[in-house]
Amino acid sequence: MIRFSDEHVWVRVEGDTGVVGITVHAQDTLGDIVFVELPALGKTLAAKDVAGVVESVKAAADVYAPVSGTVSEVNEALRADPSLANSAPLGEGWLYKVKLAAPAELDALMDEEAYARFSA
């Protein structure tokens, strides 16, 4: 299951973990991503907290946590190659994984169809 926030962040649920990244729309809007600031391992995030920053040649944008939880893993590959967030935003370009604290928060997020309408 994948859900989308109105801040153009997605979360894919894998058991009790959420894999988080920016959407295709977000990376299209930002352009070529040159730097990604990832959250610290073990950091506790509440939904809507700033979890990191994505910088492109055009702008910098905060990445807001779509759900609450504790950061369990970060995508170290992005530190070496931030462009993964452009080339594979829904795949290899994920940002971090979070142990879900309140899975019910997922119900407030959009499914793919609703997000497509929202971002059109």
VEXRORO-642966 format. One record per residue (C-alpha): x, y, z; residue number from 0. Coordinates in nm, 4 decimals, padded with zeros to 6 digits. Layout:
BEGIN
{{X; Y; Z}; NUM};
...
***
This chain:
BEGIN
{{00.0000; 00.0000; 00.0000}; 0};
{{00.1279; 00.3441; -00.0923}; 1};
{{-00.0195; 00.6719; 00.0318}; 2};
{{00.0541; 01.0344; -00.0533}; 3};
{{00.0540; 01.3557; 00.1513}; 4};
{{-00.0467; 01.7006; 00.0325}; 5};
{{00.3210; 01.7974; 00.0802}; 6};
{{00.4113; 01.5675; -00.2158}; 7};
{{00.5633; 01.2925; -00.0046}; 8};
{{00.4753; 00.9240; -00.0345}; 9};
{{00.4856; 00.6418; 00.2185}; 10};
{{00.4811; 00.2738; 00.1248}; 11};
{{00.3836; 00.0383; 00.4066}; 12};
{{00.5962; -00.2725; 00.4547}; 13};
{{00.4723; -00.4509; 00.7672}; 14};
{{00.5093; -00.2066; 01.0584}; 15};
{{00.7499; 00.0148; 00.8624}; 16};
{{00.6857; 00.3037; 00.6274}; 17};
{{00.9286; 00.3755; 00.3435}; 18};
{{00.9192; 00.7497; 00.2677}; 19};
{{01.0201; 00.9507; -00.0379}; 20};
{{00.9255; 01.2475; -00.2523}; 21};
{{00.6762; 01.2106; -00.5338}; 22};
{{00.7356; 01.2288; -00.9072}; 23};
{{00.5472; 01.5602; -00.9024}; 24};
{{00.7821; 01.6989; -00.6345}; 25};
{{01.0987; 01.6015; -00.8186}; 26};
{{00.9555; 01.7351; -01.1467}; 27};
{{00.8848; 02.0677; -00.9768}; 28};
{{01.2248; 02.0881; -00.8068}; 29};
{{01.4347; 01.9887; -01.1055}; 30};
{{01.7804; 01.8332; -01.0747}; 31};
{{01.8344; 01.7362; -00.7098}; 32};
{{02.1901; 01.8052; -00.5926}; 33};
{{02.1712; 01.7490; -00.2143}; 34};
{{01.9514; 01.5596; 00.0296}; 35};
{{01.9521; 01.6105; 00.4069}; 36};
{{01.8192; 01.2957; 00.5723}; 37};
{{01.6828; 01.2602; 00.9265}; 38};
{{01.9011; 01.1103; 01.1985}; 39};
{{01.8624; 00.7412; 01.2786}; 40};
{{01.6463; 00.6988; 01.5858}; 41};
{{01.4838; 01.0395; 01.5477}; 42};
{{01.1179; 01.0447; 01.6469}; 43};
{{00.8984; 01.2320; 01.4025}; 44};
{{00.5389; 01.3423; 01.4320}; 45};
{{00.3292; 01.3668; 01.1170}; 46};
{{00.3952; 01.7047; 00.9485}; 47};
{{00.7367; 01.7485; 01.1195}; 48};
{{01.0226; 01.8511; 00.8934}; 49};
{{01.2098; 01.5258; 00.8330}; 50};
{{01.4736; 01.6534; 00.5941}; 51};
{{01.5565; 01.8840; 00.3064}; 52};
{{01.5870; 01.8294; -00.0668}; 53};
{{01.7922; 02.0853; -00.2589}; 54};
{{01.7903; 02.1263; -00.6341}; 55};
{{01.9547; 02.3649; -00.8747}; 56};
{{01.6320; 02.5704; -00.8540}; 57};
{{01.5281; 02.5597; -00.4881}; 58};
{{01.5409; 02.3907; -00.1494}; 59};
{{01.2331; 02.2246; -00.0059}; 60};
{{01.1566; 02.0823; 00.3353}; 61};
{{01.0413; 01.7206; 00.3397}; 62};
{{00.7516; 01.6774; 00.5808}; 63};
{{00.6909; 01.3454; 00.7548}; 64};
{{00.3689; 01.1916; 00.6222}; 65};
{{00.3243; 00.9801; 00.9378}; 66};
{{00.4571; 00.9603; 01.2925}; 67};
{{00.7290; 00.7189; 01.3933}; 68};
{{01.0944; 00.6552; 01.4635}; 69};
{{01.3505; 00.6677; 01.1835}; 70};
{{01.4880; 00.3143; 01.1450}; 71};
{{01.6941; 00.3535; 00.8271}; 72};
{{01.8092; 00.6235; 00.5857}; 73};
{{01.8991; 00.5816; 00.2206}; 74};
{{02.2767; 00.6284; 00.2317}; 75};
{{02.2936; 00.5921; -00.1481}; 76};
{{02.1326; 00.9383; -00.1744}; 77};
{{02.4275; 01.1014; 00.0006}; 78};
{{02.6571; 00.9849; -00.2807}; 79};
{{02.4008; 01.0238; -00.5608}; 80};
{{02.1144; 01.2651; -00.4781}; 81};
{{01.9928; 01.2349; -00.8376}; 82};
{{01.8355; 00.8992; -00.7434}; 83};
{{01.5489; 01.1100; -00.6055}; 84};
{{01.4972; 01.2282; -00.9658}; 85};
{{01.5607; 00.9079; -01.1573}; 86};
{{01.3713; 00.6724; -00.9241}; 87};
{{01.1629; 00.8787; -00.6772}; 88};
{{00.9258; 00.5893; -00.6020}; 89};
{{01.2013; 00.3278; -00.5967}; 90};
{{01.5752; 00.3557; -00.5292}; 91};
{{01.5321; 00.7262; -00.4498}; 92};
{{01.3454; 00.6681; -00.1216}; 93};
{{01.4631; 00.8900; 00.1659}; 94};
{{01.4103; 00.7069; 00.4936}; 95};
{{01.2216; 00.4294; 00.6703}; 96};
{{01.0153; 00.4859; 00.9810}; 97};
{{00.8725; 00.2440; 01.2376}; 98};
{{00.5063; 00.3445; 01.2335}; 99};
{{00.3848; 00.4861; 01.5648}; 100};
{{00.0226; 00.5445; 01.4596}; 101};
{{-00.0747; 00.3368; 01.1542}; 102};
{{-00.4226; 00.4947; 01.1599}; 103};
{{-00.2587; 00.8176; 01.0318}; 104};
{{-00.2325; 00.6458; 00.6940}; 105};
{{-00.6109; 00.6768; 00.6583}; 106};
{{-00.5765; 01.0571; 00.6350}; 107};
{{-00.3417; 01.0320; 00.3360}; 108};
{{-00.4409; 01.0059; -00.0308}; 109};
{{-00.4373; 00.6938; -00.2444}; 110};
{{-00.2763; 00.7080; -00.5918}; 111};
{{-00.5968; 00.8140; -00.7669}; 112};
{{-00.6718; 01.0960; -00.5222}; 113};
{{-00.3110; 01.2167; -00.5358}; 114};
{{-00.3168; 01.2205; -00.9170}; 115};
{{-00.6241; 01.4481; -00.9046}; 116};
{{-00.4632; 01.6650; -00.6328}; 117};
{{-00.1363; 01.7155; -00.8194}; 118};
{{-00.2851; 01.7639; -01.1674}; 119};
***
